Amino acid sequence: MRSFALTVLDPLRFGTLRRVARCLGVGWDLVKDIHKSTLRLLYRSIPFQKVRYLGIDEFGIRKGHEYRTVVTDLRTGRTLHAVEGKGKEEIRPFLKKFAGKDRKREAVAMDVSSAYFSPVREVLPHVEIVFDRCPIMALMNQAIEDLRREQQRDLIRRGNGPSKGTGSSCRAAMRT
């Protein structure tokens, strides 16, 4: 049975349960049961004391109407916790369990979201919080764009502004 399980698990790295079942000529439920058994073995005891860096992120399912939150060990890439939803109540129980194991945690990487920030700060107050770069850059770009538009409106009010579409707004702004 062990060799058959390996025959099932190997192609699962590249395909879906249904496709592997079809290729092997077995039922989808058999492939699913073998996969679940293997995952239970792999994740039954996670050595939390070795985890120093966490990553918390969510992803949308069905065009954003349903979400899952995943907590990973950033050194190994191993999933430590996965749960439906994307709020603070979904990750707080895991963080409490995680915090009780050891005080040697160093950092948590996450989105810019109070849903993650407040429970991490509450349960793991001693860890550094590192925000994902992309949302930070998007916020900065939006702030720069808002400032540019405000300055352009101010120039137009003072009569120094270019007419729209001339491309000379930068030159006009530099003169003042």
N, C-alpha and C positions, 0 to 999 in steps of 0.2 A: 504493500500500500504506500510506503514511503516513496518509492521510485515513481509511482503514478502521481503522487502529490507534487513531486518536483517537476514532473512533466506538465502538470497543470499550472504551477506557479511561475515557471520560467516565461511562457508566452504572456502571462498577465502583466508583465512589465511593459509590454508594448500594445496590448489590446484589451478590449472590454471582456467582461464575464461572458456575455452572450456570444461574442466572436470566438473566444477560446473554446467554449462548450460546443459550438458548431464545428469547429476544426477537429476537435477530438471525438466528436460523435457521442457526446454524453449530455446529460441534462444540465441546464443552467443552474439549478439548485445544488447539484453536486459540486460544481466549480465554486459556487458561492460559499458552500459549507467548508470546503478545503481552504479557501482564502480566509474566511473568518477564523478558522481554527489556527491558522498560521499567524494571523494578526494578534490573536489572543496570547499566543506563546511569546511573540516578540514584545508585546506591550504589557505583559502581566506585572513585571517589576521594572520600573524605570528608575535608574540610579539618580534621583534628584540631587543628592549631595554633590555630584560632579557638575551640575549645571550652574554656570556663572552668568550666561547671557541669554536672555529670553527675547523672542520676537513675537509680537501679537499683531494679527492682521485679520481682516474679514474679506470675504469674497461673496459676490452676489450669484444667486441661482435663479433661473427663469427671469431673465431681464430685470434683475434688481428687486423683485418682489419678495424674495426670500434670501436670508443671509446665513452664513456660517462663520464662526470665529475660530481661528486656529492659533494655538500657542506652540512655538517651536524652540528647540535648543539651537541657538545660532551657530554654535561650533560644529555640531554634528549634522544639523538639518533634520533631526528627528522630531516628529510630531509628539508633543507631550500631552496636548489636550485639544479636543475639537468639540464644538457645541453649536447647536442651532441658535441663531440670533446674533446680534451685534451690540448688545448693551452691557452696562456695568454689572447687572445682576447675573449675566451669563458667565463672566470670568471671575467674579469675586470669590466664589467657593473654591475654585482651583487655586487662585492666588493665596488664599488662607492656608490651604493644604500645603502648597509649595513653600510658603514662608515658614511654616512650622518645622520644616526639615533641616534648615541650615541658615545661618546669617551671612554666608559668604557670597551672596549674590552681588553682581557688580553693575549690570546695566540691563535695561529693557528698551528694545526698539519698537516703535509703534507709530501709527498714524497720528496726525494732529486731531485728537478727539477727546472730549471730556469723558466719553463713555469708557475709555481706557485709562486716561490720565488719573482721574479721581480714585478709582479702586487701587491702582498701582501705588499712588502716593500714600493712600491710607494703609494698605497692607504691607507694602515694602518701602517704607519711608527713607531708608538708607541707600537705595539704589539710584544710579544715574538714569535719567530718561533721555533717550535719543529719538528724535522725531525723524520720520522718513523724509528724505530730501525733496521728493517731487511735490508734495503738498506745500512745503515751505516755499519752494521756488514759484509755485503757482500763486501763492499769496503775495510774494514779493513782486512778481510781474504785474499782478492786478493793481497793487499799490502804485507802482511806477506808472502804469497806464492811466490810473485815476489822476495822479499828479500832473502828467503830461496834458491831459484833457483840461484840467483846471487852469493850468498856465495858458493854454491856448485860448480858452474862454476869456481869461483876464486880458490877454493881448488884444483880442478882438474888441472887448469893451473899451479899451484905451485907444482904439483906432490904429494900432500897430500890427494887427493880425493879418495874415495872408488870406486871400480868398481860398475857399475850400478846393482841394485837389491840385494846388500849385506846387506842393512839395517844398515850399519855402518857409514852413513854420519853424524849422530848426534854426535857419539863418536869422529869422525875426526874433526868436527867443534869445539868441546869442547876443544880439545888439543891445538888449535891455539889461 
